[in-house]
Amino acid sequence: MADNLTLPATSSVVAADDISSVFYQRIKISWGADGTVNETQVSQPLPTQSTLESSQASNLGTLVTPKYALINTSSSGDTTLIAAVTSKKIRVVSYTLVCSGTVGIKFQSGTAGTALTGVMEFTAQTGAAAGFNPFGHFESASGVLLALNLSAAVAVRGHLTYLEIA
């Protein structure tokens, strides 16, 4: 129900909300070129501009600091890359791998756990790099370690960047 008020002498209408017989002026954030208005809503959000600071990221308003881990394994099966952190997910935002021989690799949430990637097949002296993705390439379950699973005992080297997310 509209509780608008008409200003005396000008006949201008002001949006208001009547709460317990007190009128509060309604102010909505809107945007657009001169002479137009776009009401801000989920389907038409307020245009914003953001910047990326390399020393911190924001997750639901909480600042988190990127962390780094070395990948250096040659054991067939599971290798823990990052230990579990209580009530935190490990979100991988970039990684690089180089394999010395033919091997299949997959990232997992936990040892013998849930696959976070499909098996990536490599031949000798090949690898992969997944560049920075602020949303993450994949993440472990909350409170669960991040593991790398190798199909064979082949040296795999590299590094990854990750965030600990609540």
N, C-alpha and C positions, 0 to 999 in steps of 0.2 A: 504494500500500500504506500503510495506517495504521500509524504508529509511535507511537501515543498512549501516554502513561504514566498509570498510576493512582497518585494520591497516597496515601501511607500514612496510615492512621488515618481518612481521610475517604472513601475510595473514589471521590473526584472524579477525572474523567478530564481530562487536559490534552493538547491537540494538540501533537505533537512531530514532528520530522523527524530520522531517524537518518542522520548523515553521518559515515562512517568510525568508527563505534562511539561517536560523540559525539551526544547528543540536544540538539537546538536547539528551543526552544519556538516553535511556529508561532503567529504573530499575524496575523490578517486584519482588515482594516478592514471593519467592518459597521455598519449603521445601522438605526434603526427606533424605534418607540415602546416604552415600558417593557414587557418581557415578549415582545418580538418581535425578530427579527433578519432583516436583508436583506443577503445577501452582495454585496459590490461586485464587479461584473463589467461587461463591455462592454454587455450587454443590460440591466443594472440599475446604472447608474453612481451614484457617491456624489453626493448632492445638494450643490451648492455655490452660493455666492452671489458675484457679481462686481460690480465697479464699473467705470465707464467714466471714464477720465481724459482730458480733452479735449486735453491737450498731447502725449500719446503713445498708441500702440496696441501690441498685442503680436501678433507673427506667429510662431507655433511657438516661443514663449518668447523671441523677440528683440524688444526694444522698437524701434519705428519712429516717427518723428515725421511728422505730417501736413504736407504741402506744398500750396501754392496756386498756381494758374496763371490767368492772364487769357485769356479768349477774345475776340479782336478781329480779325476777318478779313472781307474782302469779295471774296476771290478765288475764282473757280470752280475746282474741283479740290481737291487736297490742300494742307493747311496744317499744318505741324508745330506742335503745341501744347506738347509736352514732348520734349526731346531724349532720345535713347537713353542709358541708364545701364548700364555694363558689368555683366553678370550679374544685372541687376535687372529685374523686371516692374513696370510702372506700373499700379497698381490704383486706379481711380477710385471714390471712396466717396461723392461728391455732385457735382452740376453744375447749372448754370442757363444757359439760352440764350434770347435774344430776337432775332427776325429782323425786319429792316426791310421785306422783300419776300417774295414766294413763292419757296420754296427747299426742296430735299430735302437732309437732313443725315445723315451717318453717321460714327461714330467708327471708326478703323481702327488696327490694329497695323502700323505702317510706312506709308510713302507708297506708294500703289498696292498696299497690303498687304491683310491679312485683315480683313474687316469684323468689328467687335466689336458693332455694333448693326445692326438693319435700318435702311433709309432712313426717316427721320422727316420727314414732309411738313408744311410750315408755310405759312401765308398771311401777308400783310403784318401787322406789328405783333402777332405771336403768338410764343409760345415754350414752353419746357418747363422744369420743375425736377424733378430727381431728388434727393430728400432723403437724408440720411446713411444709409448702409448699411454697417455694420462689416465685412461680408463682401465688399463691393465690388459695383458694378453691372457692371463688366467690367474686364479687364486686358490689357495688351499682352503679347506674347511676351517672354521674357527677352532683355535687351539690345537691344530694338527700341523705336523712338520711338512716341509716341502722336500720331496725326494726326486732323484733322477734314476731311471731304470735303464740299464744297458742290456741288450740281448746277447752280448759277447764281452769277453775280457779284452777290451780295446781302450787305449788311452783317449780320453775325451777331456779337453781343456777349454776354458772360457771364463766368462763372468756374467753376472746378472745384477740388475738393479731392482729393488723391491720396496714395498711399503708395508708396514704393519697396520692393518685396518681393523677397527672394532666391529 
